[in-house]
């Protein structure tokens, strides 16, 4: 039996359950599980939670402030080094009781004595059906090779177990990346900061799995804590002072049952359209700078901007720029006029029409909403302030829908919350993360959980979908640290 010789449970019941899984691998249905770990070498165990997107969401890649909260559900990774340059991964899904196995050699990441490029790695993980999931784990080795010049002279055997539901908009992919990356850097004694770990995880997702996510998911999985909101200024990843959740307020998430993916066409086209808007604004600003005095030049530069769309205030956008942004533009027309965008992880599709103005407006207003929400939730909890908190959430949800990232099911959940209202203890609700389904985040009085359950029941009766409720939070990967397990001699 493997026992903990370093680290603690952190009062998390799922830690003991994962250690039990390790000690009962021989009961799994695939032969590879029987010999995954030997009895001689220690295991490193890491844990990374999913998250609820309180405010900010898709504005993260535009430099917005975001407010995030960890959930209780988490992904575990256990790693043991081996003497070969071989990677073996077994993934056990707690949600679907699914078992997956993947094997490769580190030589697969090399060609002519050099590390392969990221596009080749992306193609490598897509060539065999059912192995794309492994890119989130094994991809960490290539990113560490390329970005940190790590020379892996030996490989590893890795066990993954996750209770973070997939496709629910609660960052199951980030939890997987963070748990795996932290396990790998710990086992191989690679010295990087926690912030850099999150940024490297984002590279795994952007460049190897091909998903154009922002940074908030990885940062939250690393730095999140219980009973506080994590503010991140995504320029690119600046942590702000934690926001204490008032004792009489509570956050919940209700899964709509509609599978969400930020790798889908809706999310990607919204991101592309947003960067198109920024590119057009930059051209307009260049013209203004050219025709302004020195003071005006400084003001325009500070507004634009430091490279982020969210730095523009809503009033300046509406007064000076909104009417100059086309309502929509085809990819071909945009390329002919502006050549391209600054986003490195997406591509403009010439035949697609992008709703540029509304997509440009969203992160500008969302950043304003997030900052105001952050101030209000720390202010005296008067009825007026509570209503304003809810209104900011409803506005954010409506803006998602205007961008094309809503769904009938998430709209229904938000409407049910609105109908209950503050009189029943519910303040507001909004779609989370990348939208297009997934989870709806709810803010309410701490005593209103029975009302949340009533909403889940009403939703079930109207849609036939039995929703999952996210109730609690847990520590992030950084605070959890790591465990060392050693085989107990009999």
N, C-alpha and C positions, 0 to 999 in steps of 0.2 A: 504493500500500500504506500502511495506517495503521501508525504506529510509536509506541512509548511515548516520551513526552517528560517524563513525571512519574510517579513510583512505580516499584515493582519487582515481579517475579514472585513474590516471597516463597518461592521454591523450590517453587512449586506447578505441576506440569505441565499442569493443566487451564487455566491462564491463557493459555499459548501457544496451546492448542487453540481457546480462545474467540476470540482475536485472529485466528487463521486463518479461523474461521467468518465474522467480520466482513469480512475481505478477500476472501471467496469468496461473498458474498451473491448475486451474480449467477448463481450455479449453483443457487439454490433454485427450487422449482417454481411459486412465485407471483410475478406481475409486480410486486406492491408491494415485494418485497424488492430489486428492482433499483435503485430510487431512494430507498430508506429514508434513506440518509446521503449528504450532498453532500460534495464534495471540499474545501470552503473552511473549514468550521468544525470545531473540535476535538470529540472524543468523550470523555465521562466513562464509565469502566468501574468497576463495583462487583461485589463477590462476597460471598455469604452462604451458610454451610453449613447442612445439616440437623443433627439432633441425636439422640442416644440418651438416653432417659430412664432414668437409673441407678436413682434412687429418688425418690419423691415423686408423680409423675404427676398424677392427677386431684385430689390434695389441694391443688394450687396455688391454685385459686379459693377454698379455705377458709383460706388464709394459712399453709400449711405451708412448712417448709424443704424445698427440693428439691435434688437433686444431678444435674447434667446434664453431658453430654459431646458435643462436636461430632463429626460424622462427616466423612470425606474428601469425600463427595459434596456438591456445592454448586450454587447458582443464580447466574448472571451477569446483569447488566443493563448495557447500553450506551445512552447517551442523547446526543442532539444537539438543541439548541434550534432552533426554526424561527421565522419571522416572523409566522406565523398563530397564532390561538388554536385550534390543532388538535392532537389527540393521535393518533398512529399507533403501534400496537404490533404487532410480530411476535414470536411465541413459537415457539421450536424446542425440542422435547422430545427430549433425548438418549436417554431410555429407550425411547420408542416411535417415534422418528423422525417425530414428528407436527409439522405446521406449521399455525399458527393466525394469523389476522390480525384486527385490531380497529381501528376508526376512529371518532372522535367529535370534537365541538368542545367547548371549555370552556363555551360558551353552554348546552350541555345540562345543566350543573350549576346553571343560574340560572333563576329565574322571578320576573318583576316586579322585576328589579334586585337580587334577593337570592339567596343560595345556597339550593338546595333542601334539604329535610330528609333525614335518613339513610334513612327508610323509602321516600321517593321515589327515592333513589339505588339502593336495593336493588331496587326494582321495575324501574328503568331497565335494570339489568344482567341481569335475568331475562326481559325481554320478548322477546328474540331467542334462539333455540336456539343453543347453542354459544358464547355470549359471556360466560357467567358468570365464566369464568376471568379475564377482563380487569378485573373488579372489584378483584382483589388488587393490580393495578398502577395503573390509572387512578383507583381510589378514593383513592389517596394525595393526589391533587390536591384533592379535595373536603375531606378531613380537614384538610389544611393550610390551606385557605381558612377552614373553620369554627373550627378550634381555635387557629390561629396568625394569623388575619386576613391571610393572604397573598393578594395581588391578582396573579393570573397574567395578564400582559399579552401573553404569547406562549406558544405550545405547545411540544411536543417530539415527536421520533420516538424510539422505544425498541425495542431488540432484547433479548429475553429468551432465555436458553438454560439449561436445567436438567438436571443428572444426578441430582437427588434423586428417588428413586422415589416416585410418588404412591400414596397409600393404604396405605403401609407402616408408619405410625405413627412416622415419623422427621421430621415437620414440614416437608414440602415447601411447605406454604402459608406458614409463617413465613419460610422462606428466600426465597421469592418476594417477600413483602411487604418484607422488610428490604433485599434487593438493590435493589428498585424505589424504595423511600422514600429510601434513602441516595443513589442516583443522582440523584433529583429534587432533594433539598435541596442536594446539592453543585453541580449544574448551575445552579440558580437562586440560589445563595449565600444560602440560608436558614440562619440561625444557631440551631441547637438542639443540646442535649446528646445524647450517645449513648443515655442512659437515656430521655430524652423521645422519641427516635426509636422506640425499642422500644415505648413506651406508645402512640404514635400508630399504629404498625403493628397493635397489638392492637385499636385502635378501627376500623381498616379491616376487620379480620376480624369483630369483634363486630357492628358497626353497619351495614356495607355489604354484606359477603358473608353476614351472618346466622349465623355460626358462633360458638357460645358458648365459645370457648377461654379458658384462663387466660393468664397472662403469661410462663410459663417458656420457651415455645418462642421467642418473639421476643427475650427477654433472652439466651438461649443463643446464638442466631444472631448477635447483635450482639457479645456479650462473651466468647464461648467461646474457649478456647485449646487448644493441643496438649498432650497428656500430663498434663493436670490436670483435675480435676472442678470444675465451676462451681457453688458453693452460692448459691442465691437464696432469701432469705426473702420469700415472696410477700405482703408486707404494706405496700404492694402489690408493690414490686419493689426489694428491698434486697440488694445484692451483699455477700457475705461473703468472707472470705479464701479464696483458691484452695486446693483440697485436692490435694496432690501424690499421684499414683498410684505406689505402690511399684514399684520396678524389676522385681520378679519377678512382678508381676500384670499381667493384660491383660483388656481388655473387647472383646467381640464382639457383633454382633447377627445373628440369623438371621431372615429374613423368612418368615413362615408361608405366604405366598401368599394369605391371606384379606384381602380389601380392607377397610381400616378407615376410618371417617369420624367425626370428632367433631361433624359436623353431623347425625348420625343420631339416631334416636329414643332408642336405649338410653343414649348418653352424655348427651343432654339431660335425660332423665327422671331419671338418677342425679344430675345437677347440681341439678335442681329439688328432688328429695327431700332432698338434703343441706342446701339452704337452708331447706327446711321444718323440718328438725331444729334448725337454728340458731334459727329463729323460735320454736319451742316452748321451747327452752332459755332464750331471752331472757325469755319470759313466766314460766317457773319461777324464774329469777333475780330478776326484778322482785319477785315475791312474797317471796323470801328476803330481799332487800335491805330491803323494807318492814318485815320482822319481825326484823331483825338490829340489833346495836349498831354503833357507828361502825367499829370494827375489822373486824367481819364484812362490813360494806358494802364496805369497801376491798378485802378479800380476794376477794369475789365479783366485783367490778368488774374487778380485775386478771386474774382467771381468764377472764372472758367476753370484757378480753376483747378490748377495743380493736377490736371488730368482727369477730373471726376465730374460727371454730370450732376451729381447730387449737391455739389457745392453752390449751384445756382439757386437763388431764392425764388419761390413761386411768384412774388410780385414782379421781380425783374424779368423773369421768363415771360409772364403774361403781357407786361407792358412793352417789352422791347423785342421779343423773339417769336412768341407763339404763332403769330399770323404769318411769319416767314418760313415756318416749317410746313412742308406739304402734308395734307391729310394722309396721303398715301403715295407710294412711289414703287415702281417695279425695280427689281434687282438690277436689271439691264440698264435702265435709265440712270439709276444711282451710280453704277460703275462708270458709265460713260461721262458723268458729270463730276463725280467726286473720287473716282478711282478705287477707293476701298475704305476699310474701317481699321481702327486701331486694335480691335479684338483679335487675339492670336489663337483662339480656340474654336472659332466658328467661321463659316464661309457664307458669303452672299449667294443666294440662288437666283440666277438671272430671270427666270420665269415666274418667280414668286412676287406677289405684291405685298408690301409691308406698310402697316398702318403707323407711319412714323410719328405723327404729331402726338397721338395718345400715348405711344410707347415712350416718347421723350418726356412727356408730362409726368408719367407715373413716378419715376424715382425722385424727381424734383419735389413733388408733393409728399411722397412717402417719407423722405428724409425729414421734412418739416413735421409730419405726423409723429414720427418716432421720437424726435426730440421733445415735442410737446407731451407725448404720452409719458416719457421718462420723467419729466418734471411733475406732471399731475399725479403720478402714482406715488410720488414721494411727498406730495402736499397733503394738507388736512383732508380727510375723506368726507367732505361735505357731499350732499346729494347732487349738487351742481357739478362738482368735480367728477363724481362717479359717472354721471350721465355723459360728461365730455369724454371720459376714457372710453366708454362704450361707443360713442359716436365716431371717435377716431378709428376704432376697429371696424365699424360698419363701413366707413369711408374707404378704408384700405381694401376691404372685401369687394366693394363695388368697383374699385379701380382695377383690381385683378380681373374682374369679369369684363370690364371695358377693354382690357388688353387681350382678351381671348383666352384667359386661363381659368375660367370658371367652369362649373358643371351644375346640372340641375339638382344633383344630390347634395352638393355642398351648399347651394343656394337654399335648399329646403331646410337643412340644419340651421343655417344662420337665421332664416325666417322664423323657425320654431323658437329660437332663443329670443329674437326680437319680440315675438308675441308674448312670451312669458314676462319679459321686461324686468325693470329694477324692482317692481313690486313683489316679484317672486324671488328676488335676490340675484338675478342674472343681469350683468351690465352690458356685455357685448360679445360678438363672435366674428371670426374671420377665417378664411381659408389660409393654410400655412404653406411655407416652403415654395415649391415650384408650381403649385396650383394644379388645375386640370384634374381634380379629384383629390384623393388623399384625405387628410385629417382637417377638421375644423377645430380651431382653438377657441376656448370659452373662458371668459373672466366673470367671476361672480363672488357673492358672499360665501364665506367658508361653510355656512350652514345650508347651502343650496344644493348639496350633492344629490339629494333625493329628486330635485327638479331636473337636474342633468340626467338622471336615470329615467325620469318620465319622458324627457325629450328623446332619449335613445329608444324607448318603447314606442313612442309615437312615430318615430322615423321607421322603425321596424314594421309597424302596422301599415304604413303608407307605401313602403318600397319593397318589403319582403327581405330586406338586408338586416342582419343582426349586427349592430355596430360594436366595435371594441372601444372601451373607454380607457384613456390614459389618465392615471390618477396622481401618481407621485413622481418625485424627482430623486436623483442619486448623484454621487460625486463623479466628476470627470476623470479622465485617464490620468491626468497629472496629479491630482490629489490622491487617487487610488495607489499610484506608484506601481509596484510589481511584487509578485510573490516568487519565492524560490521554493520548489518542492524537491524533496529527496526521498528516494525509495527507502522505506523502513526495513531494516534487516530483521528477519525472523529468527 
